[in-house]
Amino acid sequence: MDCKLVQDTQMAVDDTKKSIFDKCLKYQRARQLIEAGTFPYFRAIESAQEPEVFIGGKKMIMVGSNNYLGLNNHPKVKEAAIEAIKKYGTGCAGSRVLNGTLDIHVQLEEKLARFMKKEAALTFTTGFQVNLGAIPALVGKDDAVIVDKLDHASIIDACRLSFGEVKRFKHNDMQDYERVLSETTDKSTITVIDGVFSMEGDVVNLPELVKIAKRYDSKIMLDDAHGLGVFGKTGRGTAEHFGLEDEIDLIMGTYSKSFASIGGFIAGDKDVIYYIKYVARAFLFTASPSPASVAAVSTALDIVDSEPERLETLWRNTNKMIKGLKEMGFNIGKTQSPIVPVFLGKDELACSMATTLQEMGVFVNVALTPAVPPGHALIRTSYMATHTEQQLDFVLDAFWKAGKRLNIV
């Protein structure tokens, strides 16, 4: 064959071949919002996660933080982190299984087990990694994992990593949950469910779910990232709230909400936790939590026990905002928690609302597809025990003015 013909043919193939980076060059969604002046993400905050924050030197009321109990800037929590750095340094330089286990890691796990009223607990470097490690470790090729369609992204990604069958049921629909379980009786199953759904703010129907799960012998893993420190008489979460702590096999929690740090844990029977400890890849093959993070969580747990009035204030603030936004005519859905969404439907409208509120001095979050289903864009607000009445009144006034300006109310 003519050499030039071969060369020309090869060039033609190369010209039509797609690059794996083509999708990156075509991605325009963020740029379009930036150009429109309504981009609501990656805003650089110049202060602590307090009820008031600074962005570009401008003071704003923060109603977009998961710092529910207001412990992120608590003097005792900060002091504990500082003292841990002085003793242990800034990091562990290795995984828990090798050189990265400190005595304070072990002590925190023992404290978490007592706090959650379980036999054992295991701490992870991030909350996302808890699900990413525990679920694939437990769910094998002959098993099935049952999830709510609105479960957190970390649960969905963890299910993808497992070798088991993944079955989803309609959001908080216990009839559909039973249907799914009835179609999966040939497999061992575990139900993984959010205690509090992170965008909508509603709470799982745990009493009914437990009844159904028991009927079909499905184990239950509760992701209580947004329930711990918020629900229950003593802040132990949604299982305590419903009086079902003994009925839940595994409880997962994060440190980045009520516990003033970063990381996560899973608590349950000692044999199950022992297994996860030696099998979960997201635990085995990542660097261990930093000393400062561990010390901060440990101190935050102590404050949860010693300052129960924080929980009372959080709920007083939450109820005020639910009542206020609802009376103005905003659609806040079925929220039952300090996460109070304002459903707006269109992505563009949600972005415009967030930008307008920011101009008025209020920091809110925006949830667009795929964080929420198409057509369900929302403004996500969340409240702290440390918000004052005056700050919350300011927020309500800003919502009313912004809603009027954008013809929402």
C-alpha positions, 0 to 999 in steps of 0.5 A: 500500500502507498505510504502516503495513503497510509499516512493520510488515513491515519491523519483522518482517524486522528482528526475524528478521534475524540479526546477525553478532555472534550467534555471539559472544553464544552462545559459552560454551565458555571461560566454562564452563571458567572457571566450573568452575575448569578453564580452562587458558589465558591464564595470566599468567606473571610471569617469563622462559621459564625452567625455573621461572616465577612465576604469581600469585607462585607458583613453578612448574616450566615444562614447557609452553615451546618454549624447547628450548635454553634461550636465551630468557634467555641473557645474550648473546641479551639483550645483543644485543637491547639493543644493537640497540635502542640503535642502531636503536630499537624498530621499523622503522616500515614494511615490508621493501619500503619503509623497513623493511630494515635491514642486520641483516635482510640479514645475518641472511638471509645467516647463515640461508642458510649455517646451512641450507646453502641458497642464500638465505633470507628472514625474516618477522615471524612464523613463521605469516606464512612459511607464509601468504606462501610457500604462496599465492605458489607455489600457483596455480590450475593447481597442487596442494598436498599436506598431512598431515592434522595439519600446523600450522594456519598451513599449513592457513590458507595452503592456503585462501588459495591458488588451487590444489587442496588434497589431504590424506593420512592422518597420516604414512601414506606409502601414503596420501601416494602415493595422493594424489599418484597422483591428482594427476598432472595438476597441478604439486604441492608437498608441505608437511609438518611435520618435527616435529608440534607436538602429537603430537611424532612426526617425519615419515617423511622418507626415504620421503616424499622417495622418493615425492615424487621419483617423482611430481616433487612439490617439498617444503617442510618446516616445521621449526619444532619441528625446528630446534635440536632434531634433527640432529647440529648442530641443523639440524633433521629434514632433517639428522637424516635426511641429506636436506638436499639433497633438500628444496626449501624449509625453513621455520623459526621463531624463537620456539622454539630461536632465542629470539625471534619471527619466521620464515624460509624458505630454498631456491634463490635464484630461488625465494626471490627470487620469494617476496620479491616476490610473498608478500603476508604479507611485502610488506604487513606491518611488518618484524621489530624490531631486537631480534628480529633481533639475538636470532636472530643471536646464538642461531644463534651459540650453537647452533654454539658450545654443542653440549652444549645439544643433548646435554642436551636429549635426555638430559632428553627421554629421561628424561621419555619413559621416566618417563611411559611407565613410569607407564602414561601414553599418550604416543603415538609421540613422538620429540621433546622434545614429550611428549604425555599423551593423555587423550581427553576435554576435561574430563579434560585440563583437570582434569589441567592444573589439578591439575598447576598446583596441584602447581606444574607448568605444562603445556599443554592441547590440545583440539578443534580443535587435536587431533581430537575425542576426542584431548584431551591434555596437552602437555609440552615440555622444555628443555636447562636443566631440572635432574634435580631439576626433572624428578623433581618433574614426574614425581612430580606426574604420578604423584600427579595421575594417581592422583587422577584415576584415569588411572593 
